[in-house]
Amino acid sequence: MSTIAPPANGHVASTQDRLDAIERKLDHLLRVAEPLTTAPSALAAAADVFDEQARHASARGVDLEARLHRVLALTERLTDDKTMDALEQGLALAEQVPGLAAMVTDMADEQAQRAAD
């Protein structure tokens, strides 16, 4: 928390000066905090939208809770260190596929050329 500095001329600030400084700070705090006043209604609106979508899904026979549990279980498996290592190895191998395909094509071309000769 900041303090109110005395004026540069060394005189002690008047009570009115101090009250004015406090009022400016309060105005600033109110402007900064104003967006927080809309948060409860925004959250309520988001909850209403989610509830409506959940009702529609349920009417179609979708069990959102069961699906959420499955998604969480899959996320846990996907982010396991062993799975991440295997995925990284698979991606590294996939990056080599174009070069391997070109090499196989060259070998097939050579064999076809030898057979034609």
N, C-alpha and C positions, 0 to 999 in steps of 0.2 A: 504494500500500500504506500502510495507516495504521500509526501507531506507538502504543504503549501509553503513555498519558499518566500522569504521576506523580500520586499521590493529591493531593487539594486541600490537605491539611495540610502539604505540602512534603516529606514523607518519601519516600524512594526505595522503590518497590514491592519487596516481597520476591520471591525467586525463585519461590515458590509462587504468588503473585499473578500473576506474569507467565505462569507455566505454565497457570494457570487461564484467563487471558485468551486464550492461544493455543489452548487446548482448546475454548473456546467458539467461537472463530472457525473452527476446524477442523470442529466439529460443524455449524456453519452452512453451510460450504462443502460438506460431505458431503450435507446435506439438499437444497441447491440443485442439486447435480450428480446426485442420485439418478435423476431422470427420464432422464438421458442413458444410464444403464446399460441401459434397456429399448429404446433406439433400434435397436441392431443386430437384435434379434429381431423388432421391429415391421417393419423394412425387409425382413427375410427373409420374413416372412409376406406382406407386400404383393407382393413379387416372386413368391412362389409363386402367389398369386391371379392376378396378371397372366399368368404363364406358363400357368396352366391355361386362362384365357380365350383366350389366344393359340392354344393347341392346339385348342380348340373351334372358333375362327374358321377356323383352317387346315383342319380337317376338313371345314368347310362350303365350302372353296375360296376363302376370303378371304385375300388377300395383304396383311397388315397393314403391311408395310414399304412396299409400293407405295402404299397408301392414305395412309400418313403422309407420304410424299414429296409426294403430290398436295395434302394438306391444308396442308403448309408452303408449297408453291408458291402455292396460292390465298390463304393468309394474307398472303404477300408482296405479291401483286397487290392484295388488298383494302386493305392498309395503305399502298399507294403514295400519295404526295401527290395525284396527278392523280385517282386513283380516289376518294379521300376527298373531294376538292373536288366531284366529280361527284355523289357520294352526298349530300353536304350540299345541293347545288342541287336534287336530286331530292326530298329531304325538304322543302325550303322550298316547292317547287312543290306537293307533296302537301298541305301545310298550307293552300294556297289553294283546293284543289278544292271544299270545301263552299261557299265563297262564289261561286265560278264556277258551280257547279251551280245555286245559288239564282238567280243572275242569268240563266242560260239558261232556267230554269223560268219566271221572271217574264216574259222576252221571249216565250216560247211562249204563256203565258197571255194576254199583251197581243194577240198575233196571233190567238189563238183568239177573244178578245173582239171584236176588230175584224171578224173574219170572221162572227161571229154577229150583229153589228149591221147 
